[in-house]
Amino acid sequence: MANVANTANMPAKRKQQPKPRHVPERTCIACKQVRPKRELIRVVRTPSGHVELDPTGKKSGRGAYLCAKRSCWEPALHKGRLEREFELTLLEEDRAALEAYLATLPAEAPPAPAQSSRAKKAPPQG
């Protein structure tokens, strides 16, 4: 009976919350923004020296990540960021495949003009 008295004074155990799941993050090579890996598109340099898209993220080779935006893909292809990242010159067939993917990306809307905090107020009527 002594055990029953001791347990009555003890606080009830709380249910443990499950640990938050770790979300791997990667950095876009164009805009340098860190995002969850699933939101970025992986481009891989295969061991044979080709550069191709890796939608599954499981192909073997050196990987680089890009946002799914034209504003990130255009400098990566046209200004040589992918070539610098992979330390090679893109083959024409690889470049054509990446350009074809770039063409499928939607055009981005230009950013809305920001309104200044000192917006003119209408003069009081009266």
Residue, then its C-alpha position, 0 to 999 in steps of 0.5 A: m500500500a505504500n507504493v500507491a501513496n507514492t505514485a499518487n503524489m507524482p505528476a502524470k507523465r506527459k506524452q513526448q512530442p515526436k522530434p521534428r523531422h530534419v529537412p535537408e537544405r541546399t543553396c541555389i548556385a545562382c541566387k545563393q538562397v538556401r532552400p529545402k532540397r525538395e524545392l530545388i532542381r539538381v543538375v549533375r555532372t556524371p562520371s562520364g563528363h555529361v551534365e544533365l538534370d537529376p529529378t530524383g536527386k539520386k544519380s551519381g556524380r557532382g551535383a549543383y542546385l538551382c531554383a525552379k525560376r528563369s531568373c536563376w537558370e538564365p545566368a547559370l546557363h548563359k553566364g557560365r555558372l554551371e561550367r564554373e561549378f562543374e569545372l568543365t565546358l558544357l557539351e552542345e548536346d548537354r546545353a541543348a537539353l538544359e536550354a529545353y528545360l529552361a524553355t519549359l519554366p514559366a516567365e516570371a512577373p516583374p516585381a510590383p513597384a514598392q510604394s514609398s512610406r511617404a505616400k502623399k496624403a489627400p489634402p483635407q476637405g473643408 
